[in-house]
């Protein structure tokens, strides 16, 4: 084999290896993109659920405050009627 044939074979091997590596990297990037998209959807859902839970907790807190006020009024009424 002459020198140009050896260089051609080595260049072919290098290019094949480079192509394999690029294919692997592109595959990994696509997998990561799909995982990131899934995480974005999950994050949006959790944000909405957190907002709903916060609203429910605020409503419960208001109801508890009303109950405490009514209990205080009841205690005052009972004490004054004795």
Helices and strands as residue ranges (DSSP letters): H 3-81
